[in-house]
Amino acid sequence: MTHALATDVAAALVARLTAMADDELILGHRDAEWTGHAPLLEEDIALANIAQDEIGHAVLWLELRSQLDDSDPDALAFFRDAGDFRSSRLVELPRGDWAFTLLRQFLFDAHEAELLAALSGSSYRPLAEAAGKAATEEVFHLRHTGLWLERLAHGTDESAARIGAALERLAPYLPQLTEPLPSDSVLERAGVLPSMEAVGRATRTRIEGALAAVGLDLPQVPANPGGRERHTEDLVTLLIDMQAVARADPEAEAW
Amino acid sequence: MSAAPGRPSGDGPRWEVFKQDAAGKPHQAVGSVHAADAEHALLMARSVHARRPAAVSLWVAPADAVLSVTAEQLAAAGDEGAAPAHGDTEGAPQRYLVFRKSSHRRAITFVDHVGEVTAVGPWAALRAAIVAFPEPPALAWWIVPSERVSASPDYEAAAWFEPARAKTYKQQSAYGTTAPTRRRRQG
């Protein structure tokens, strides 16, 4: 089975898959930090499920990348330094409180749902198929995070204050999450990617609609500037934690 | 209702969870979750009780809406148990879902859904259920007002249950760490 791509298209697709995988992997790790600490036992399990889903999506994208450049998904996850990651800063921020975690997950899910729906029409079959598979899980994520958005916004004075504070903190990071990569235009011309500008607009519309439904506005604030080469210091400390076991014994056969 | 012992009341009330494994099979009581409301309880039920293995539908009902009676309790109550004294005999008839445990076979499930009766009050519903579903003899009955039961949305069934079907549940032995560890220890 061949899915021959021109060299420049393949390189651009590697960059796109890396950005998608790194977002999923880092967010999955942040969510997993709640394991054993969530406010309710049932939510502890439910958030761990979401974390596993997102890390599973990272595996999907890294395996697609591997088909293009023979890279090793485990090596990319556990032996890459922060400067080589292409995650967005939104997913790198520390987990914060429950409102911050669930709102960030909601914002990410809103974007991922729009992105996956668009990718399922990709001319690159392996990408279209993987997107279709991952999209099913996002419907349930949005159910869950949307429920918390509503409960926190309409709950107590404290819960409303916390969701408001989380929104203020996260809003500047939202534009970077949806911003096209410089090389995405190559993929759009080849039919491999939909219009990423359009995906970004659809994401924003979806988020604004969900916020309005619970009486919240997306703050009109300047975007936190810079591309995906620029990271938060929080990514560095996260990677020390996430990669410690693998780096302690790089020759391990199984772990 | 009050929270179960040892659980802070902030966890919300307890909800019984009923899982259906496949079309045509009964919903079965598989355990419970704590949640703020019915919608939250369904989401928690999916995450806690249906991530693995596969399911096709979930119901939840507040634990305090369940009338739970064992065969021993029925026998001890004797004629009294069958008499209207136990029943709420006023008000409009309503629909009750009937669940029954009929086997001592070890299982992770408790009662199975067997059908529905219409009655005035849960004890009257139980008496109707005993008549309507005589075989096999029940070891325990659950009677739940239909209006207190919430179901997972059919239109989202794929999102709720398909991912579990596509993934393999791995026992820890599947990761193959034992042999390399042993080799290492043996030098």
Interface residues (C-beta under 8 A of the other chain):
Chain A: L40 L41 E42 E43 I45 A46 N49 D53 G56 K133 T136 E137 E138 V139 F140 R143 H144 L147 R151 A252 E253 A254 W255
Chain B: D11 G12 V33 H34 A35 A36 E39 H40 L43 M44 R46 S47 V48 R51 E156 A158 A159 W160 E162 P163 A166 K167 Y175 G176 T177 P180
